[in-house]
Amino acid sequence: MPTLDFYISEISYAGNGQSDFIEVVLPAGTDVTGYYLELYQEGGQDSYFVLPFPALASTIAGNDVYLFSKDTLVSFPSAMGEGEGIALVDSNGSVLQFVSHGLGPFTAVDGAAAGMTSQYIGVANGVGTGLVTNDRGDTYEVTSTLTPGSVPCFAEGTLIRTLNGYVPVQKLKPGIMLPTWNAGLQKLKLVRFKDVAYTTHTPCQQRPVLVPSKLSARAGFDQPLILSSNHRILLMVGKKRRMMLFPAKALVGWQGIRFMKGRRHVRWVHLGLPVHALIDSGGLITETLLPSDMVERMLTRTERAAWAPVRKEPCLPLVRPQEARALLKQGVALPVPADMPVKQTLSKCTQNSWSGSD
């Protein structure tokens, strides 16, 4: 099957209905008036439900993203069964994609996809898993990370510690050396920008997270930190002060950290080092891109070649959102960047210029 411009990018159907969703990607600016999803019954061939398009969730890298769920559509099914089919249909009634999961392919007997055989995309293995495509609908794989297209990133304006002091993240250039708190000095290999628009229908779990200035003030900063929902923050847990990485969304409600429900647009910046690293970002210690096959498949060929990470493993234990509440009860603390050991003395190092003509 050729790579698609209009496609179903992710499906989660093994939950309780409240957590199920279908995500669809279309070229940016597509008029979706009259577009819909047609659902085909579990293990069968008959159409049983039509879902109109919800409001636009976000625009990412030239693509419009729509999320079908209980949060965005009152009419979304209370539960999606194993073995259903989904047809993506345009305003002319033409089927742009027809997929099925769980029980194999089948030929539809009615609806917009009548006479078509579905593209079988596999089986999600249980609650908390889904099926995702990283090649625009050609193939799908099981994922346990149900935040499609979301990788850790900094909001434009975030101050990043360099050897020449703190620099706005959008001014960083590949090739400079960044001090890290787990791997010494590391060369910045990838700087990637992503513009994301948010609407009133964007689910909270996909919104930017604001860390209030009272937390960064401990390190001498008077501005809040804005992170993507999956961006991980270093915390010390319990009396033994175990260092662990918490996704920002799992900390909402702790120390005034909150989702930014009114924010309509953010320009995100991804930083890729040769390894998963911890850096000083606006007075907190947060991660750079975690090298993984899934993240790399989101990049262009040129970006993958520029990044070329040497290790694909997290530098510290990663906390799942469902584990965060129990860990927070043990007592946690934010380390102050000045208290963290840098493995190479800054005064003995030099770096390239970080600033361009802007």
C-alpha positions as CSV (number, residue, x, y, z in Angstrom):
1,M,0.0,0.0,0.0
2,P,1.4,3.4,-0.9
3,T,2.2,5.9,1.9
4,L,-0.9,8.0,2.5
5,D,-1.6,11.7,3.0
6,F,-4.9,11.0,4.8
7,Y,-4.6,8.2,7.4
8,I,-5.5,6.8,10.8
9,S,-2.4,7.4,12.8
10,E,-3.2,5.7,16.1
11,I,-5.9,3.6,17.7
12,S,-6.5,2.5,21.3
13,Y,-9.5,0.2,21.7
14,A,-8.7,-2.1,24.6
15,G,-9.7,0.3,27.4
16,N,-13.1,1.0,29.0
17,G,-14.4,3.4,26.5
18,Q,-13.3,6.5,28.4
19,S,-9.7,5.8,27.4
20,D,-10.3,4.6,23.8
21,F,-9.5,6.9,20.9
22,I,-8.8,7.1,17.2
23,E,-6.4,9.7,15.9
24,V,-6.5,10.8,12.2
25,V,-3.9,12.9,10.3
26,L,-4.7,15.0,7.3
27,P,-2.7,17.6,5.3
28,A,-2.8,21.0,7.1
29,G,-5.7,23.1,6.0
30,T,-7.9,20.3,4.8
31,D,-11.6,21.3,4.9
32,V,-13.2,18.4,6.8
33,T,-16.7,19.4,6.3
34,G,-18.6,16.2,5.4
35,Y,-15.7,14.0,6.4
36,Y,-16.4,11.1,8.8
37,L,-15.2,7.8,10.3
38,E,-17.4,4.8,9.7
39,L,-17.1,1.9,12.2
40,Y,-17.7,-1.7,11.3
41,Q,-18.9,-4.2,13.8
42,E,-16.7,-6.5,15.9
43,G,-15.8,-9.6,13.9
44,G,-18.2,-8.7,11.2
45,Q,-18.7,-6.8,7.9
46,D,-21.5,-4.5,8.6
47,S,-21.3,-0.7,9.3
48,Y,-22.8,0.2,12.6
49,F,-21.8,3.8,13.4
50,V,-20.7,7.0,11.9
51,L,-18.5,9.6,13.7
52,P,-18.4,13.2,12.4
53,F,-15.1,15.0,12.7
54,P,-14.4,16.8,16.0
55,A,-12.7,20.1,16.3
56,L,-9.0,20.3,15.2
57,A,-6.7,19.1,18.0
58,S,-3.4,20.3,16.7
59,T,-1.3,21.1,13.7
60,I,2.1,19.5,13.6
61,A,4.7,19.8,10.9
62,G,2.3,20.5,8.1
63,N,-0.4,18.0,9.3
64,D,-3.7,18.5,11.0
65,V,-4.4,16.1,13.8
66,Y,-8.0,15.1,14.9
67,L,-8.7,13.1,18.0
68,F,-11.9,11.0,18.2
69,S,-12.7,10.1,21.8
70,K,-15.2,10.6,24.7
71,D,-13.4,13.9,25.4
72,T,-14.0,15.3,21.9
73,L,-17.3,13.6,20.8
74,V,-20.3,12.8,23.0
75,S,-21.3,10.2,20.4
76,F,-18.0,8.2,20.6
77,P,-18.8,4.6,21.4
78,S,-18.8,3.6,25.1
79,A,-16.4,0.7,24.1
80,M,-14.6,-0.4,21.0
81,G,-14.4,-4.2,20.5
82,E,-11.6,-6.4,19.3
83,G,-11.8,-7.0,15.5
84,E,-13.6,-3.8,14.4
85,G,-13.0,-2.0,11.2
86,I,-12.7,1.8,10.6
87,A,-13.1,3.6,7.3
88,L,-11.9,7.2,6.8
89,V,-14.3,8.8,4.4
90,D,-14.1,12.2,2.7
91,S,-17.0,14.6,1.8
92,N,-17.6,12.8,-1.6
93,G,-18.1,9.5,0.1
94,S,-14.7,8.2,-1.1
95,V,-12.8,5.9,1.3
96,L,-9.4,7.3,2.0
97,Q,-8.3,4.4,4.2
98,F,-10.1,1.2,5.5
99,V,-8.4,-0.7,8.4
100,S,-9.3,-3.5,10.8
101,H,-7.6,-4.8,13.9
102,G,-7.6,-7.9,16.1
103,L,-9.3,-10.6,14.0
104,G,-7.8,-10.1,10.6
105,P,-9.0,-8.5,7.3
106,F,-12.5,-8.6,6.1
107,T,-14.6,-7.4,3.1
108,A,-17.3,-4.8,4.0
109,V,-20.8,-5.6,2.8
110,D,-22.3,-2.1,3.3
111,G,-21.5,1.5,4.1
112,A,-18.9,3.6,2.3
113,A,-16.4,0.7,2.2
114,A,-18.8,-1.8,0.7
115,G,-16.9,-4.3,-1.4
116,M,-13.5,-3.2,0.0
117,T,-11.2,-5.5,1.9
118,S,-9.7,-3.9,5.0
119,Q,-6.0,-3.3,5.7
120,Y,-5.2,-5.5,8.7
121,I,-3.1,-3.5,11.2
122,G,-2.6,-6.0,14.0
123,V,-3.6,-6.5,17.7
124,A,-3.2,-4.3,20.7
125,N,-2.3,-6.5,23.7
126,G,-4.5,-5.1,26.4
127,V,-5.4,-2.0,28.4
128,G,-2.8,0.8,28.0
129,T,-1.7,-0.3,24.6
130,G,-2.6,0.7,21.1
131,L,-1.7,0.5,17.5
132,V,0.4,3.3,15.9
133,T,1.9,4.0,12.4
134,N,5.2,5.7,12.0
135,D,5.2,5.5,8.2
136,R,2.0,7.3,7.3
137,G,-0.3,4.3,7.2
138,D,1.9,1.7,5.5
139,T,2.4,-0.4,8.6
140,Y,1.3,-0.4,12.3
141,E,2.9,-1.6,15.5
142,V,1.9,-2.1,19.1
143,T,2.7,0.8,21.5
144,S,2.3,1.3,25.2
145,T,2.9,5.0,24.9
146,L,-0.5,6.4,24.0
147,T,0.6,10.0,23.3
148,P,1.1,9.9,19.5
149,G,3.6,12.3,18.0
150,S,4.5,13.6,21.4
151,V,8.2,13.6,22.3
152,P,9.9,15.6,25.0
153,C,10.4,19.2,23.9
154,F,10.9,22.7,25.3
155,A,8.8,25.7,24.7
156,E,10.5,28.5,22.7
157,G,12.0,30.9,25.2
158,T,13.2,28.3,27.7
159,L,16.7,29.1,29.0
160,I,19.2,26.3,28.6
161,R,22.5,26.3,30.5
162,T,25.5,26.4,28.1
163,L,29.2,27.0,28.8
164,N,28.5,30.7,28.0
165,G,25.6,31.0,30.4
166,Y,21.9,30.6,29.9
167,V,20.7,30.8,26.2
168,P,17.1,30.7,24.8
169,V,16.6,27.2,23.5
170,Q,15.6,28.5,20.0
171,K,19.0,30.1,19.6
172,L,21.0,26.9,20.2
173,K,22.9,25.6,17.2
174,P,24.0,22.0,16.5
175,G,27.7,21.5,17.3
176,I,27.9,23.3,20.6
177,M,28.9,21.5,23.8
178,L,26.3,21.3,26.5
179,P,27.0,20.5,30.2
180,T,25.0,17.5,31.4
181,W,24.5,16.0,34.8
182,N,24.9,12.4,33.8
183,A,27.3,12.3,30.8
184,G,29.6,15.3,31.1
185,L,29.9,17.6,28.2
186,Q,28.0,16.4,25.1
187,K,27.8,17.8,21.6
188,L,24.3,19.0,20.5
189,K,23.5,17.1,17.4
190,L,19.9,17.9,16.6
191,V,17.7,21.1,17.1
192,R,14.2,20.5,15.7
193,F,11.2,22.8,15.8
194,K,7.5,21.9,15.9
195,D,4.6,24.3,15.9
196,V,1.5,23.0,17.6
197,A,-1.9,24.6,17.7
198,Y,-4.4,23.8,20.5
199,T,-8.2,24.2,20.7
200,T,-10.8,24.1,23.4
201,H,-11.3,20.4,22.5
202,T,-7.6,19.4,23.0
203,P,-7.5,16.8,25.8
204,C,-5.6,18.0,28.9
205,Q,-3.1,15.1,28.6
206,Q,-1.9,16.6,25.3
207,R,-1.7,20.2,26.5
208,P,1.5,22.1,27.5
209,V,2.4,21.8,31.2
210,L,3.4,24.9,33.2
211,V,5.8,24.6,36.1
212,P,5.4,27.7,38.2
213,S,8.2,30.2,38.8
214,K,8.1,29.5,42.6
215,L,9.9,26.2,41.7
216,S,12.5,27.6,39.4
217,A,13.0,30.5,41.8
218,R,15.0,28.1,44.0
219,A,17.6,28.2,41.3
220,G,17.5,31.9,40.8
221,F,14.9,32.2,38.0
222,D,11.7,34.3,38.1
223,Q,9.9,32.8,35.1
224,P,7.8,29.6,34.8
225,L,8.9,26.6,32.7
226,I,6.7,25.3,29.9
227,L,7.2,21.7,28.9
228,S,5.4,19.2,26.6
229,S,3.2,16.8,28.6
230,N,5.6,13.9,28.2
231,H,8.8,15.8,29.0
232,R,10.5,14.3,32.0
233,I,11.7,16.2,35.1
234,L,14.3,15.0,37.5
235,L,13.0,14.4,41.1
236,M,14.6,12.9,44.2
237,V,12.3,10.4,45.8
238,G,12.0,9.3,49.4
239,K,14.5,9.4,52.2
240,K,17.1,7.7,50.0
241,R,16.7,10.5,47.5
242,R,16.5,8.1,44.5
243,M,16.8,10.0,41.3
244,M,13.9,9.3,38.9
245,L,12.4,11.0,35.8
246,F,8.7,12.0,36.0
247,P,6.7,13.0,32.9
248,A,5.4,16.6,33.4
249,K,1.8,15.5,33.0
250,A,2.2,13.1,36.0
251,L,3.1,16.1,38.2
252,V,0.0,18.2,37.5
253,G,-1.5,19.2,40.8
254,W,1.8,19.0,42.7
255,Q,3.4,22.3,43.8
256,G,1.1,24.3,41.5
257,I,2.1,22.5,38.3
258,R,-0.8,22.6,35.9
259,F,-2.0,22.1,32.3
260,M,-2.2,25.3,30.2
261,K,-5.8,25.1,29.2
262,G,-5.9,28.5,27.6
263,R,-2.8,28.2,25.5
264,R,-3.6,28.2,21.8
265,H,-0.1,27.8,20.2
266,V,3.4,26.7,21.2
267,R,6.5,26.4,19.2
268,W,8.3,23.4,20.6
269,V,12.1,22.8,20.3
270,H,13.6,19.3,20.5
271,L,17.2,18.9,21.6
272,G,19.1,15.7,20.6
273,L,22.4,14.7,22.1
274,P,24.3,11.5,21.4
275,V,22.8,10.0,24.6
276,H,19.8,10.5,26.8
277,A,21.0,13.4,29.0
278,L,19.9,15.7,31.8
279,I,20.4,19.4,31.3
280,D,19.6,22.6,33.2
281,S,16.5,24.1,31.7
282,G,15.4,27.3,33.3
283,G,16.4,26.3,36.8
284,L,15.1,22.7,36.6
285,I,16.8,19.5,35.5
286,T,15.1,17.9,32.6
287,E,15.8,15.4,29.8
288,T,16.9,15.8,26.2
289,L,15.4,13.5,23.6
290,L,15.4,9.8,24.6
291,P,16.9,7.9,21.6
292,S,14.4,5.2,20.5
293,D,13.3,3.6,17.3
294,M,9.8,5.3,17.7
295,V,11.2,8.8,18.1
296,E,13.7,8.3,15.2
297,R,10.9,7.2,12.9
298,M,9.3,10.6,13.4
299,L,12.4,12.4,12.0
300,T,13.3,13.0,8.5
301,R,16.2,11.0,7.0
302,T,18.5,14.1,7.3
303,E,17.5,14.6,11.0
304,R,18.2,11.0,11.8
305,A,21.6,11.2,10.1
306,A,22.5,14.4,12.1
307,W,21.4,12.9,15.4
308,A,22.9,9.4,15.2
309,P,22.7,8.6,18.9
310,V,25.3,6.2,20.2
311,R,23.1,4.7,23.0
312,K,19.4,4.0,23.1
313,E,18.6,3.7,26.8
314,P,17.3,6.0,29.5
315,C,19.9,7.5,31.8
316,L,17.6,7.0,34.9
317,P,14.5,5.1,35.8
318,L,11.4,6.4,34.0
319,V,8.2,6.9,36.0
320,R,5.0,5.9,34.4
321,P,2.1,8.3,35.0
322,Q,0.1,5.6,36.9
323,E,3.1,5.1,39.3
324,A,3.6,8.8,40.0
325,R,1.0,9.3,42.6
326,A,2.4,6.6,44.9
327,L,5.9,7.9,44.5
328,L,4.9,11.4,45.3
329,K,3.5,10.2,48.6
330,Q,6.9,9.0,49.6
331,G,8.1,12.6,49.4
332,V,10.0,14.2,46.5
333,A,12.3,17.1,46.0
334,L,13.5,19.1,43.1
335,P,17.3,19.1,42.9
336,V,18.8,22.6,42.4
337,P,21.0,22.5,39.2
338,A,23.9,24.3,41.1
339,D,24.0,21.3,43.5
340,M,24.4,18.7,40.7
341,P,27.9,17.5,39.8
342,V,29.1,18.3,36.3
343,K,31.7,15.7,35.3
344,Q,34.0,18.1,33.6
345,T,35.0,21.5,34.9
346,L,33.4,24.2,32.8
347,S,36.4,26.6,33.0
348,K,38.5,24.1,31.1
349,C,36.1,23.8,28.2
350,T,35.3,25.9,25.1
351,Q,32.4,25.9,22.7
352,N,31.4,27.1,19.3
353,S,29.3,30.2,18.9
354,W,25.7,29.5,19.8
355,S,24.1,32.6,18.2
356,G,23.4,33.2,14.6
357,S,22.4,36.5,13.0
358,D,19.1,36.5,14.8
